[in-house]
């Protein structure tokens, strides 16, 4: 299993919006960055991801899983853009802020710390477990 991080502005698509989609999940559409698109092409069914609120909150607020493999983004006719579908698994017991992540020396190499603008990014298993621990949330 691989781990990922999905960033969204809560005013555009929030954790509550994701949860409301239920087991059907939702397309992670609108990504227009080649590196992020390529990461979605690598994803497998059941891979887990952090749901991260960007902009004002800047915090990991929940766990999602990949529910559909990469497919054409329904929001565009441009064949270059693909997306995956994700569904909510559970909220974080305690949101983990970017400030908290940056303060943890063990997370200094996390993509979120080094390239906070990338909307879809990989997370190592060690980073996954560390962030879950910071949020008092079961990593499994």
Backbone as a chain_set.jsonl record, in Angstrom:
{"seq": "XXXXXXXXXXXXXXXXXXXXXXXXXXXXXXXXXXXXXXXXXXXXXXXXXXXXXXXXXXXXXXXXXXXXXXXXXXXXXXXXXXXXXXXXXXXXXXXXXXXXXXXXXXXXXXXXXXXXXXXXXXXXXXXXXXXXXXXXXXXX", "coords": {"N": [[0.84, -1.183, 0.0], [0.446, 2.248, -0.742], [0.929, 5.655, 0.352], [-0.579, 8.896, 0.469], [-1.108, 12.461, 0.036], [-3.762, 14.694, -0.148], [-4.618, 17.852, -1.099], [-6.885, 20.48, -0.374], [-8.733, 23.489, -0.674], [-10.768, 24.441, 1.919], [-12.991, 26.05, 1.434], [-13.634, 25.463, -1.131], [-13.721, 22.614, -1.458], [-14.394, 20.701, 1.166], [-13.501, 18.717, 4.101], [-15.932, 17.935, 5.258], [-17.568, 18.035, 2.982], [-16.422, 15.942, 1.562], [-16.929, 13.741, 3.248], [-19.713, 13.737, 3.095], [-20.16, 12.613, 0.618], [-20.11, 9.93, 1.006], [-19.795, 6.334, 0.684], [-19.512, 6.177, -2.024], [-17.715, 8.099, -2.761], [-15.698, 10.648, -4.396], [-14.637, 12.31, -7.378], [-11.278, 13.399, -7.597], [-10.919, 15.966, -8.901], [-9.856, 18.567, -11.237], [-7.121, 18.941, -10.971], [-4.277, 20.378, -12.241], [-1.577, 20.002, -12.7], [1.295, 18.49, -13.833], [3.035, 16.781, -12.365], [1.518, 16.158, -10.06], [-0.671, 14.93, -11.331], [0.641, 12.705, -12.415], [1.339, 11.373, -10.068], [-1.211, 10.565, -9.269], [-1.729, 8.727, -11.274], [-0.124, 6.649, -10.43], [-1.402, 5.577, -8.257], [-3.103, 3.02, -6.387], [-6.029, 0.981, -5.92], [-7.461, 1.284, -2.74], [-5.215, 2.452, -1.603], [-4.137, 4.722, 0.906], [-4.764, 8.086, 2.047], [-3.944, 11.375, 3.267], [-6.297, 13.87, 4.037], [-6.09, 17.149, 3.441], [-6.602, 20.369, 4.607], [-6.044, 23.29, 2.978], [-4.831, 26.7, 2.695], [-6.442, 28.633, 4.918], [-6.71, 26.985, 7.271], [-4.684, 24.993, 7.103], [-4.042, 22.136, 7.701], [-3.923, 18.602, 8.372], [-6.819, 16.809, 8.269], [-8.27, 14.495, 7.97], [-8.601, 11.022, 6.906], [-8.489, 9.442, 3.794], [-9.351, 7.101, 1.149], [-8.25, 5.595, -1.903], [-10.655, 5.112, -4.289], [-11.247, 4.699, -6.935], [-9.35, 4.04, -9.803], [-6.955, 6.016, -11.736], [-8.491, 8.041, -14.169], [-10.073, 9.723, -16.996], [-10.489, 13.181, -16.287], [-13.542, 14.434, -15.491], [-14.211, 17.067, -15.61], [-13.061, 18.374, -17.719], [-12.343, 18.512, -21.238], [-9.88, 18.037, -22.125], [-7.536, 15.679, -22.867], [-5.187, 15.284, -21.455], [-5.532, 15.438, -18.728], [-6.168, 13.7, -15.803], [-7.77, 11.946, -13.084], [-8.294, 10.535, -9.796], [-10.734, 8.734, -7.848], [-11.745, 9.406, -4.545], [-12.624, 8.348, -1.224], [-13.958, 9.169, 1.995], [-12.493, 7.933, 4.972], [-12.013, 8.185, 7.802], [-12.178, 10.825, 10.261], [-9.515, 12.878, 11.544], [-8.604, 12.55, 14.932], [-7.516, 14.705, 16.187], [-6.8, 17.561, 14.462], [-3.821, 17.972, 12.491], [-1.583, 20.427, 12.232], [0.187, 22.31, 9.691], [2.221, 23.773, 10.828], [2.809, 22.23, 13.114], [3.718, 19.895, 11.866], [5.993, 20.892, 10.52], [7.53, 21.509, 12.729], [8.378, 19.083, 13.67], [11.183, 17.238, 13.659], [11.571, 14.736, 12.474], [9.945, 14.821, 10.302], [10.987, 16.501, 8.45], [11.758, 16.051, 5.8], [9.438, 15.592, 4.466], [7.258, 15.869, 1.686], [5.246, 17.802, 1.844], [6.395, 19.682, 3.519], [8.622, 20.501, 2.077], [7.609, 21.185, -0.467], [5.075, 22.762, -0.474], [3.076, 23.597, -2.206], [2.217, 21.654, -3.992], [-0.568, 19.816, -5.001], [-1.304, 17.131, -4.865], [0.445, 14.58, -3.395], [3.133, 12.287, -2.55], [3.469, 10.294, 0.447], [5.597, 8.956, 2.84], [5.677, 5.712, 4.502], [6.675, 5.939, 7.118], [6.312, 8.688, 7.577], [3.538, 8.777, 7.37], [2.745, 7.258, 9.621], [3.861, 8.832, 11.664], [2.513, 11.332, 11.407], [-0.116, 10.492, 11.847], [0.162, 9.671, 14.525], [0.705, 12.145, 15.719], [-1.781, 13.253, 15.433], [-3.342, 11.723, 17.077], [-4.576, 9.489, 15.898], [-5.549, 6.384, 14.55], [-3.313, 4.711, 12.471], [-3.891, 2.591, 10.821]], "CA": [[0.0, 0.0, 0.0], [1.137, 3.533, -0.767], [0.264, 6.72, 1.093], [-0.632, 10.134, -0.284], [-1.743, 13.617, 0.66], [-4.63, 15.428, -1.069], [-4.859, 19.194, -0.558], [-8.048, 21.191, -0.878], [-9.193, 24.658, 0.057], [-12.062, 24.057, 2.495], [-14.087, 26.83, 0.852], [-13.938, 24.84, -2.424], [-14.103, 21.219, -1.17], [-13.947, 20.48, 2.544], [-13.629, 17.379, 4.66], [-17.364, 17.661, 5.392], [-18.064, 17.724, 1.636], [-15.938, 14.597, 1.221], [-17.687, 12.792, 4.069], [-21.085, 13.713, 2.597], [-20.22, 11.78, -0.591], [-20.292, 8.555, 1.449], [-18.943, 5.268, 0.157], [-19.289, 6.398, -3.459], [-16.548, 8.962, -2.924], [-15.78, 11.776, -5.316], [-13.46, 12.55, -8.209], [-10.346, 14.428, -7.155], [-10.792, 16.623, -10.2], [-9.326, 19.922, -11.288], [-5.662, 18.995, -10.818], [-3.67, 20.799, -13.503], [-0.134, 19.952, -12.506], [1.717, 17.193, -14.371], [3.59, 15.925, -11.317], [0.391, 15.668, -9.259], [-1.407, 13.983, -12.181], [1.428, 11.472, -12.499], [1.184, 10.662, -8.795], [-2.52, 9.89, -9.291], [-1.604, 7.563, -12.156], [0.565, 5.591, -9.678], [-2.23, 5.112, -7.143], [-3.788, 1.73, -6.456], [-7.238, 0.899, -5.106], [-7.204, 1.039, -1.327], [-4.164, 3.319, -1.063], [-4.666, 5.701, 1.86], [-4.261, 9.438, 1.903], [-4.365, 12.419, 4.188], [-7.107, 14.961, 3.487], [-5.434, 18.329, 4.003], [-7.214, 21.668, 4.351], [-5.031, 24.312, 2.71], [-5.188, 28.109, 2.878], [-6.555, 29.188, 6.262], [-6.501, 26.007, 8.342], [-3.397, 24.323, 6.884], [-3.984, 20.999, 8.62], [-4.447, 17.284, 8.021], [-8.059, 16.702, 9.024], [-8.92, 13.204, 7.814], [-8.0, 9.965, 6.091], [-9.286, 8.999, 2.647], [-8.757, 5.999, 0.405], [-8.486, 5.615, -3.34], [-11.816, 4.28, -4.591], [-11.246, 4.429, -8.379], [-8.045, 4.319, -10.408], [-6.872, 7.184, -12.61], [-9.397, 8.055, -15.32], [-10.203, 11.099, -17.479], [-11.135, 14.164, -15.417], [-14.824, 14.772, -16.11], [-14.386, 18.526, -15.656], [-12.378, 18.941, -18.879], [-12.249, 17.683, -22.442], [-8.454, 17.917, -22.418], [-7.166, 14.309, -22.502], [-3.981, 15.234, -20.61], [-5.834, 15.508, -17.297], [-6.817, 12.542, -15.198], [-7.967, 12.037, -11.641], [-8.76, 9.336, -9.105], [-11.838, 8.988, -6.925], [-11.395, 9.088, -3.16], [-13.732, 8.363, -0.268], [-13.562, 9.407, 3.378], [-12.374, 6.764, 5.845], [-12.291, 8.67, 9.153], [-11.554, 12.11, 10.569], [-8.447, 12.876, 12.529], [-9.071, 12.857, 16.286], [-7.02, 16.056, 16.416], [-6.124, 18.01, 13.243], [-2.376, 18.186, 12.6], [-1.293, 21.62, 11.444], [1.465, 22.404, 8.98], [3.184, 24.256, 11.818], [3.197, 21.066, 13.929], [4.507, 19.013, 11.0], [7.291, 21.533, 10.304], [8.276, 21.504, 13.993], [8.816, 17.716, 13.944], [12.417, 16.977, 12.904], [11.411, 13.506, 11.718], [9.124, 15.088, 9.117], [11.65, 17.58, 7.699], [11.862, 15.716, 4.373], [8.106, 15.362, 3.917], [6.994, 16.725, 0.528], [4.441, 18.924, 2.313], [7.31, 20.667, 4.106], [9.539, 20.981, 1.035], [6.885, 21.691, -1.643], [3.709, 22.844, 0.058], [2.126, 23.994, -3.247], [1.785, 20.497, -4.768], [-1.892, 19.455, -4.503], [-1.326, 15.685, -4.618], [1.845, 14.257, -3.145], [3.361, 11.033, -1.831], [3.808, 10.312, 1.869], [6.225, 7.68, 3.185], [4.998, 5.011, 5.596], [7.128, 6.531, 8.381], [5.623, 9.977, 7.711], [2.132, 8.44, 7.617], [2.595, 6.854, 11.024], [4.204, 9.967, 12.531], [1.426, 12.325, 11.367], [-1.252, 9.877, 12.538], [0.452, 9.729, 15.95], [0.519, 13.542, 16.141], [-3.217, 13.521, 15.438], [-4.033, 10.735, 17.92], [-5.435, 8.77, 14.971], [-5.053, 5.063, 14.163], [-2.787, 4.75, 11.105], [-4.374, 1.443, 10.044]], "C": [[0.883, 1.244, 0.0], [0.289, 4.554, -0.017], [0.434, 8.03, 0.35], [-1.182, 11.259, 0.576], [-2.498, 14.369, -0.432], [-4.964, 16.768, -0.422], [-6.085, 19.822, -1.196], [-8.317, 22.415, -0.019], [-10.57, 24.328, 0.611], [-13.241, 24.848, 1.941], [-14.51, 26.266, -0.51], [-14.449, 23.414, -2.239], [-13.529, 20.867, 0.188], [-14.045, 19.008, 2.94], [-15.113, 17.013, 4.79], [-17.994, 17.333, 4.04], [-17.673, 16.3, 1.252], [-16.727, 13.533, 1.97], [-19.114, 12.636, 3.528], [-21.234, 12.855, 1.34], [-20.326, 10.297, -0.249], [-19.352, 7.575, 0.783], [-18.68, 5.411, -1.333], [-18.032, 7.233, -3.696], [-16.791, 10.047, -3.952], [-14.507, 11.845, -6.138], [-12.576, 13.615, -7.564], [-9.957, 15.204, -8.406], [-10.132, 18.002, -10.086], [-7.831, 20.047, -11.124], [-5.049, 19.307, -12.179], [-2.164, 20.964, -13.354], [0.309, 18.557, -12.935], [2.244, 16.252, -13.295], [2.477, 15.339, -10.451], [-0.433, 14.65, -10.05], [-0.669, 12.648, -12.252], [1.373, 10.68, -11.2], [-0.16, 9.925, -8.776], [-2.495, 8.668, -10.201], [-0.939, 6.383, -11.452], [-0.32, 4.945, -8.614], [-2.927, 3.799, -7.454], [-5.052, 1.795, -5.596], [-6.875, 0.568, -3.666], [-6.043, 1.813, -0.75], [-4.824, 4.352, -0.155], [-4.04, 7.072, 1.617], [-4.73, 10.337, 3.026], [-5.241, 13.403, 3.416], [-6.633, 16.206, 4.213], [-6.191, 19.586, 3.604], [-6.109, 22.696, 4.168], [-5.598, 25.699, 3.032], [-5.252, 28.496, 4.346], [-6.204, 28.191, 7.36], [-5.126, 25.351, 8.282], [-3.202, 23.171, 7.869], [-4.501, 19.731, 7.958], [-5.674, 17.074, 8.903], [-8.745, 15.341, 8.908], [-8.109, 12.245, 6.971], [-8.996, 9.566, 5.021], [-8.629, 7.766, 2.049], [-9.12, 6.126, -1.061], [-9.58, 4.605, -3.663], [-11.956, 3.959, -6.079], [-9.9, 4.863, -8.93], [-8.119, 5.529, -11.334], [-7.743, 7.002, -13.852], [-9.519, 9.498, -15.791], [-10.974, 11.982, -16.495], [-12.409, 14.632, -16.121], [-15.058, 16.275, -16.232], [-13.686, 19.181, -16.844], [-12.434, 17.966, -20.046], [-10.803, 17.446, -22.839], [-7.971, 16.538, -21.953], [-5.91, 14.196, -21.64], [-4.308, 15.063, -19.134], [-6.666, 14.331, -16.83], [-6.98, 12.782, -13.705], [-8.305, 10.652, -11.095], [-10.015, 9.724, -8.334], [-11.351, 8.605, -5.538], [-12.657, 9.11, -2.305], [-13.178, 8.55, 1.14], [-13.516, 8.092, 4.148], [-12.705, 7.167, 7.281], [-11.624, 10.033, 9.36], [-10.365, 11.906, 11.5], [-9.053, 13.22, 13.891], [-8.698, 14.29, 16.643], [-6.325, 16.491, 15.127], [-4.634, 18.271, 13.493], [-2.011, 19.321, 11.655], [0.053, 21.512, 10.733], [2.555, 22.873, 9.941], [3.698, 23.107, 12.688], [4.075, 20.124, 13.117], [5.903, 19.585, 10.792], [8.157, 21.512, 11.561], [8.835, 20.132, 14.339], [10.022, 17.392, 13.063], [12.318, 15.725, 12.039], [10.608, 13.684, 10.442], [9.734, 16.165, 8.22], [11.727, 17.315, 6.202], [10.51, 15.454, 3.718], [7.863, 16.343, 2.768], [6.194, 17.956, 0.946], [5.312, 20.043, 2.882], [8.172, 21.302, 3.023], [8.84, 21.614, -0.165], [5.403, 21.793, -1.293], [2.679, 23.217, -1.002], [1.56, 22.802, -4.028], [0.486, 19.922, -4.176], [-2.089, 17.966, -4.226], [0.12, 15.265, -4.486], [1.998, 12.944, -2.374], [3.737, 11.298, -0.37], [4.457, 8.962, 2.16], [5.447, 7.005, 4.32], [5.396, 5.598, 6.947], [6.435, 7.873, 8.631], [4.145, 9.755, 8.037], [1.913, 8.139, 9.098], [2.862, 8.017, 11.979], [3.074, 10.999, 12.57], [0.186, 11.772, 12.061], [-1.049, 9.933, 14.049], [0.241, 11.158, 16.481], [-0.965, 13.902, 16.241], [-4.034, 12.556, 16.273], [-5.02, 9.888, 17.102], [-4.777, 7.456, 14.555], [-4.558, 5.107, 12.718], [-3.32, 3.633, 10.213], [-5.854, 1.534, 9.927]], "O": [[1.926, 1.286, 0.654], [-0.902, 4.347, 0.217], [1.445, 8.259, -0.313], [-1.656, 11.04, 1.691], [-1.953, 14.647, -1.5], [-5.526, 16.812, 0.672], [-6.299, 19.711, -2.403], [-8.152, 22.386, 1.201], [-11.463, 23.967, -0.155], [-14.375, 24.369, 1.973], [-15.608, 26.551, -0.989], [-15.483, 23.043, -2.795], [-12.314, 20.747, 0.342], [-14.595, 18.18, 2.213], [-15.501, 15.892, 4.462], [-18.853, 16.456, 3.954], [-18.473, 15.549, 0.695], [-17.144, 12.535, 1.382], [-19.656, 11.531, 3.508], [-22.341, 12.413, 1.032], [-20.605, 9.484, -1.131], [-18.251, 7.934, 0.368], [-17.728, 4.829, -1.853], [-17.367, 7.083, -4.721], [-17.928, 10.331, -4.33], [-13.429, 11.486, -5.663], [-13.075, 14.614, -7.046], [-8.833, 15.114, -8.899], [-9.891, 18.515, -8.994], [-7.309, 21.162, -11.136], [-5.276, 18.586, -13.151], [-1.571, 21.937, -13.823], [-0.232, 17.558, -12.461], [1.938, 15.06, -13.307], [2.497, 14.148, -10.143], [-0.846, 13.626, -9.505], [-1.287, 11.587, -12.161], [1.362, 9.449, -11.224], [-0.234, 8.786, -8.317], [-3.172, 7.678, -9.925], [-1.164, 5.235, -11.834], [0.0, 3.861, -8.125], [-3.285, 3.504, -8.594], [-5.125, 2.582, -4.652], [-6.072, -0.329, -3.411], [-5.878, 1.846, 0.469], [-5.939, 4.8, -0.422], [-2.948, 7.195, 1.062], [-5.764, 10.101, 3.651], [-4.948, 13.726, 2.265], [-6.751, 16.314, 5.433], [-6.4, 19.846, 2.419], [-5.329, 22.948, 5.086], [-6.697, 25.833, 3.569], [-4.206, 28.672, 4.971], [-5.47, 28.531, 8.288], [-4.478, 25.176, 9.313], [-2.333, 23.212, 8.741], [-5.388, 19.77, 7.105], [-5.588, 17.151, 10.128], [-9.686, 15.054, 9.648], [-7.078, 12.601, 6.4], [-10.182, 9.375, 5.291], [-7.498, 7.423, 2.392], [-10.156, 6.689, -1.417], [-9.463, 3.418, -3.361], [-12.7, 3.05, -6.447], [-9.376, 5.918, -8.57], [-9.203, 6.004, -11.672], [-7.73, 5.952, -14.493], [-9.116, 10.412, -15.073], [-11.991, 11.566, -15.941], [-12.348, 15.166, -17.228], [-16.005, 16.703, -16.891], [-13.706, 20.405, -16.973], [-12.555, 16.755, -19.861], [-10.535, 16.723, -23.799], [-7.996, 16.258, -20.755], [-5.603, 13.112, -21.145], [-3.469, 14.598, -18.364], [-7.718, 14.018, -17.388], [-6.397, 13.709, -13.143], [-8.568, 9.719, -11.854], [-10.32, 10.908, -8.187], [-10.639, 7.615, -5.366], [-13.627, 9.8, -2.619], [-12.057, 8.134, 1.435], [-14.393, 7.241, 3.995], [-13.575, 6.564, 7.91], [-10.627, 10.35, 8.711], [-10.243, 10.872, 12.156], [-9.919, 14.089, 13.984], [-9.453, 14.997, 17.31], [-5.35, 15.858, 14.724], [-4.243, 18.729, 14.566], [-2.117, 19.191, 10.435], [0.927, 20.736, 11.12], [3.692, 22.408, 9.863], [4.895, 23.026, 12.964], [5.07, 19.608, 13.628], [6.892, 18.856, 10.878], [9.385, 21.498, 11.467], [9.688, 20.025, 15.22], [9.886, 17.285, 11.844], [12.929, 15.668, 10.972], [10.59, 12.796, 9.59], [9.062, 16.681, 7.326], [11.759, 18.259, 5.412], [10.452, 15.126, 2.533], [8.221, 17.517, 2.868], [6.448, 19.05, 0.443], [4.988, 21.222, 2.733], [8.422, 22.507, 3.051], [9.411, 22.487, -0.818], [4.587, 21.001, -1.764], [1.483, 23.157, -0.714], [0.515, 22.935, -4.665], [0.44, 19.58, -2.994], [-2.954, 17.591, -3.434], [0.938, 15.556, -5.359], [1.098, 12.541, -1.636], [4.243, 12.361, -0.012], [3.92, 7.926, 1.766], [4.657, 7.65, 5.01], [4.55, 5.743, 7.829], [6.02, 8.163, 9.753], [3.573, 10.454, 8.873], [1.018, 8.691, 9.737], [2.17, 8.17, 12.986], [2.717, 11.487, 13.642], [-0.493, 12.5, 12.786], [-1.996, 10.214, 14.783], [-0.329, 11.352, 17.555], [-1.351, 14.755, 17.04], [-5.263, 12.551, 16.203], [-6.135, 9.608, 17.542], [-3.587, 7.425, 14.245], [-5.309, 5.501, 11.826], [-3.216, 3.713, 8.989], [-6.479, 0.67, 9.311]]}, "num_chains": 1, "name": "protein.A"}
